[in-house]
Each structure stands twice: as C-alpha cells, then as structure tokens.
Amino acid sequence: GGGAVFFAVCRGKVSEGLDFADAAGRAVVIVGLPYPNKADLRVKLKREYLDERAHRTRIRFNGGDWYSQQATRAVNQCVGRIIRHSNDYGAVVFCDARFGQTEHINALSCW
C-alpha cells in the first residue's frame, strides 16, 4: 500500500466537508492562520457591527474577537478532518509561530 499527500485550503470544501476517519487520514499540517479577508465587505460590516454593539452594551465580544474566532474555527475544522472519533488518531503540525501564543493555544479544541 502506498501513501498519498492531499493538499487543501482552510475554509474550503475539503477542510470542512469531508471525512478522513481512521486510515483515510493520519496527519494535517496547518500553515498560517486562516483569517477571513479583511477587504471583504461582509467581514468589514460584521466587525463594525460587533464593535458598535460592544461599545453600546455590556457585551464584550467585539469585531476583533469575532475575526480571531473565525480563524480558530477554520483551524479546528481542518484538524477535525483526521480525528473523527475517540479511537481515531493523527498527527497535527502547526507551522506558524503564532500557534505558540497563549491566545491561540487556548482557542484550539482539546480533541
């Protein structure tokens, strides 16, 4: 049996829609943090809305928090492609120094 390498993009169909349980997937390499595009009008509007709401109310969740959360969710979705149940296993490699920061470590799923 030969092996294979499969490349995909965070936030894409493969990173959030397919199941690579058991021997179908044994590793995922995350290169960088998949933040949404800041230039996207929907992203700008969402951040502005959440910033205004946080300013008006006691809700502390602002646009920056949401923006970071989107990147973390995308990473957790990608990692979840290879770890599908309690007896499954796989290697996860984070290739970005920012994953060593407490803020990003705390946002990752415990798997």
N, C-alpha and C positions, 0 to 999 in steps of 0.2 A: 504494500500500500504506500502510495506516495502522498506527500503533503501538498499543501497549497497556501498561497498568501492571497488574501482578499482585501482590497482597499475600498474604503467608503468615506463619505464626508459626514461629520456630525451634523445633525438636524435634517439629514436626508432620509429617504425611504428605507434604506438598508439599516441605518443606525437606530431606527425606531419601529420598524415594522416586521422584521424577520426574526425567526427563532433559530439560534445556533446552539441548541442544547447538546449536552454530552459531547461526543467526539466530533460533532459538526463544527465546534469552535472551541479552541483552548487558549486563545490569547487575544487581547485587544491592546493596541498601542494608541494612546491619545497624544497627539502633537498639538500643543497650544490649547487655549481656552476658546471654545466656540461661542463668542459673544454675538448677539444679533448685530446686524449692520446699523451703525449709528445714523447713517444717512437715510435709512428707510423712514418714510413719513409716518408710518404706523408706529414705529419704535419711538420716534420723537414725540408724537402725540401721547402715547401711553406714558412715557417718562414725565412729560409736562403735567399731565392729568394727575398722576400719583404724587408728584412734588407739590402741586397746588392743594390736593386733598390732605396731604400730610401737614402742610402749613396751616390749613383751616381747622383741622380737627386734632384729636389726640392720637390718631393713628400714626405710628412711627415708620411704617413701611412706605418708603418713597421711591422715586423713579430709579435712583441708583441701586437700591436694594432689589427691585424687580429686574433690572438689567443684569445684575450678577446672578440672580436666581435662574434666569433663562440659560446662562452658560452652564451652571451647575446641573440643571435638569438634563441638558443635552449630553453632558458627560455621563451622568448616571444612566441615561437611556442606552448609551453606547456600551457601557460596561455590562449592563443588564442583558445584552445580546448573548453573552457567553456563560453567564451564571444564571441558570433558569430555574433551579430548584435546590433544595437543601443538600443534596448529594452531588451536585454538579461542582466543577472546579475549573479554574482557568487563571492564567497569568494576566495581570493588568500592569501595564507600563505607562507611566505618566512622563512625557518628555517636555516638560516646561517647569522651570524653577518656581513659578507661582504656585504650583501644586504643593510646595513645601510650606506655604504660608498658612498660618492657623485658620484664617478666614475660609480658605478653600478646603483644607483638611476637614474642618467641622461641617462643611456643606455636603461632603460626599456621603453616599449611603454606606451603611455598615456591611452590607452583603452578608 
